[in-house]
Amino acid sequence: MNRVTAAILVIGDEILSGRTKDANSGYIAEYFTRIGIETREIRVVADDETAIVEAVNFLREKYDYLLTTGGIGPTHDDITADCVAKAFGVGIAEDPRALALLLERIKPEDLNAARRRMARIPDGAELVANPISKAPGFLIGNVVVMAGVPAIMQAMLDDVAPKLVTGAKILSEVIETQGLPEGAYAAGLEALAKEFRDVSIGSYPKLVDGRFHNQVILRGRDEALLALATGKTRAMLAEVSARHRL
Amino acid sequence: MNRVTAAILVIGDEILSGRTKDANSGYIAEYFTRIGIETREIRVVADDETAIVEAVNFLREKYDYLLTTGGIGPTHDDITADCVAKAFGVGIAEDPRALALLLERIKPEDLNAARRRMARIPDGAELVANPISKAPGFLIGNVVVMAGVPAIMQAMLDDVAPKLVTGAKILSEVIETQGLPEGAYAAGLEALAKEFRDVSIGSYPKLVDGRFHNQVILRGRDEALLALATGKTRAMLAEVSARHRL
């Protein structure tokens, strides 16, 4: 089955300081799972040219798509568009299409140098619409550049997603282990993971009020195979559970 | 002023699928800011040996510390300890100290092969205490390996933090821009950023009910310099505000 991969690059000192919690990467990852794109890596880097250029070039080479969030506003710390142009080795200039979009929201007399920065788009990029505050993101090669403000990023993702090539959807099944400790079913789960190489089987512990509530999650692209693996996993867990409660 | 840097490596397919939202990296970043360690990069990788080993080796070389979360439980997808040993080129074996800790919680007859996996610690590592469920994390070289379950990770961080070398604390000042758009103060902010090279000045837009509520955040290690830059930024914003509302 065909597989399409992606990386997400979150750009911003405020995330690294811990002051702002990144919600964008989780949102994109979930969205991509739904449409059949597999997120393989997420990185957060500072508002630093070298860090951004290196990460963009590494990730766009390694994965089918790279999505970035943050750093495309009007202030001096918004350097993403310039860094992406540098990474691609192309020029960057004020884009008449982007300028026209800004003028839908900003009065001509208010369109100062800082605001015009938001119309700087790398050569050859396609615009990504921003229905909320107009200043567009863009798509260049396999890289999608979006805003950091969650509501704007989400609207941009809705705009660009139909243009992306997607693969077979990754289906998943969740099994609640009803209080069973991981150590009780780990051996059984490992045997099943070896039997079903094309199904990814994981165990996810969660602590609620000091007690573990674990989930086993099976993920795969082949519905029939996933159903078979899930059935066998349920049977294994039921057996462990019966023994465990003896 | 002395500077200590760190990277955070989050390990787990469930984060990349978007099903589980990573809260650990934001928690650690905030904690580190408070104690004087500067997080410079965050990465999320899959439960995949090559991906983990490469990320561990790259990040531990580049930064003063690397903290990892996830992948140290008893199931087959918990491969972090083995990957870290491989990254360091050291052996890994059942550690009697770790085994003794497990036996504080697990009855000897229940200590099966899967659970014993949690006692596998790379050669030369120091243990990191887990007051919640006993299975320890560890510290090897400049790498701290912790659990992925947030409550356990947080307890482990409390245990290991006093052992870490810290730098000058990064102080910050937050200025609410009272509804001013970024484009109105961007030029003034850029001039101040150039004047105060040792203060990092950022503008952070936030959208609430369709309106921007932006903050300017100044960060630096020198209290007097930070106070000076903050005073000048407030004055600049007041001036812009007066003009803006004319």
Boltz contact constraints between the chains, C-beta under 6 A:
constraints:
  - contact:
      token1: [A, 13]
      token2: [B, 202]
      max_distance: 6.0
  - contact:
      token1: [A, 14]
      token2: [B, 204]
      max_distance: 6.0
  - contact:
      token1: [A, 16]
      token2: [B, 29]
      max_distance: 6.0
  - contact:
      token1: [A, 16]
      token2: [B, 39]
      max_distance: 6.0
  - contact:
      token1: [A, 17]
      token2: [B, 33]
      max_distance: 6.0
  - contact:
      token1: [A, 18]
      token2: [B, 26]
      max_distance: 6.0
  - contact:
      token1: [A, 18]
      token2: [B, 29]
      max_distance: 6.0
  - contact:
      token1: [A, 18]
      token2: [B, 30]
      max_distance: 6.0
  - contact:
      token1: [A, 18]
      token2: [B, 33]
      max_distance: 6.0
  - contact:
      token1: [A, 21]
      token2: [B, 26]
      max_distance: 6.0
  - contact:
      token1: [A, 26]
      token2: [B, 18]
      max_distance: 6.0
  - contact:
      token1: [A, 26]
      token2: [B, 21]
      max_distance: 6.0
  - contact:
      token1: [A, 29]
      token2: [B, 16]
      max_distance: 6.0
  - contact:
      token1: [A, 29]
      token2: [B, 18]
      max_distance: 6.0
  - contact:
      token1: [A, 30]
      token2: [B, 18]
      max_distance: 6.0
  - contact:
      token1: [A, 33]
      token2: [B, 17]
      max_distance: 6.0
  - contact:
      token1: [A, 33]
      token2: [B, 18]
      max_distance: 6.0
  - contact:
      token1: [A, 39]
      token2: [B, 16]
      max_distance: 6.0
  - contact:
      token1: [A, 41]
      token2: [B, 45]
      max_distance: 6.0
  - contact:
      token1: [A, 42]
      token2: [B, 44]
      max_distance: 6.0
  - contact:
      token1: [A, 43]
      token2: [B, 43]
      max_distance: 6.0
  - contact:
      token1: [A, 44]
      token2: [B, 42]
      max_distance: 6.0
  - contact:
      token1: [A, 45]
      token2: [B, 41]
      max_distance: 6.0
  - contact:
      token1: [A, 73]
      token2: [B, 182]
      max_distance: 6.0
  - contact:
      token1: [A, 74]
      token2: [B, 182]
      max_distance: 6.0
  - contact:
      token1: [A, 74]
      token2: [B, 183]
      max_distance: 6.0
  - contact:
      token1: [A, 74]
      token2: [B, 186]
      max_distance: 6.0
  - contact:
      token1: [A, 75]
      token2: [B, 182]
      max_distance: 6.0
  - contact:
      token1: [A, 75]
      token2: [B, 186]
      max_distance: 6.0
  - contact:
      token1: [A, 75]
      token2: [B, 189]
      max_distance: 6.0
  - contact:
      token1: [A, 75]
      token2: [B, 203]
      max_distance: 6.0
  - contact:
      token1: [A, 76]
      token2: [B, 190]
      max_distance: 6.0
  - contact:
      token1: [A, 76]
      token2: [B, 193]
      max_distance: 6.0
  - contact:
      token1: [A, 77]
      token2: [B, 202]
      max_distance: 6.0
  - contact:
      token1: [A, 114]
      token2: [B, 183]
      max_distance: 6.0
  - contact:
      token1: [A, 114]
      token2: [B, 186]
      max_distance: 6.0
  - contact:
      token1: [A, 114]
      token2: [B, 187]
      max_distance: 6.0
  - contact:
      token1: [A, 115]
      token2: [B, 183]
      max_distance: 6.0
  - contact:
      token1: [A, 149]
      token2: [B, 205]
      max_distance: 6.0
  - contact:
      token1: [A, 149]
      token2: [B, 207]
      max_distance: 6.0
  - contact:
      token1: [A, 151]
      token2: [B, 207]
      max_distance: 6.0
  - contact:
      token1: [A, 182]
      token2: [B, 73]
      max_distance: 6.0
  - contact:
      token1: [A, 182]
      token2: [B, 74]
      max_distance: 6.0
  - contact:
      token1: [A, 182]
      token2: [B, 75]
      max_distance: 6.0
  - contact:
      token1: [A, 183]
      token2: [B, 74]
      max_distance: 6.0
  - contact:
      token1: [A, 183]
      token2: [B, 114]
      max_distance: 6.0
  - contact:
      token1: [A, 183]
      token2: [B, 115]
      max_distance: 6.0
  - contact:
      token1: [A, 186]
      token2: [B, 74]
      max_distance: 6.0
  - contact:
      token1: [A, 186]
      token2: [B, 75]
      max_distance: 6.0
  - contact:
      token1: [A, 186]
      token2: [B, 114]
      max_distance: 6.0
  - contact:
      token1: [A, 187]
      token2: [B, 114]
      max_distance: 6.0
  - contact:
      token1: [A, 189]
      token2: [B, 75]
      max_distance: 6.0
  - contact:
      token1: [A, 190]
      token2: [B, 76]
      max_distance: 6.0
  - contact:
      token1: [A, 193]
      token2: [B, 76]
      max_distance: 6.0
  - contact:
      token1: [A, 202]
      token2: [B, 13]
      max_distance: 6.0
  - contact:
      token1: [A, 202]
      token2: [B, 77]
      max_distance: 6.0
  - contact:
      token1: [A, 203]
      token2: [B, 75]
      max_distance: 6.0
  - contact:
      token1: [A, 204]
      token2: [B, 14]
      max_distance: 6.0
  - contact:
      token1: [A, 205]
      token2: [B, 149]
      max_distance: 6.0
  - contact:
      token1: [A, 207]
      token2: [B, 149]
      max_distance: 6.0
  - contact:
      token1: [A, 207]
      token2: [B, 151]
      max_distance: 6.0
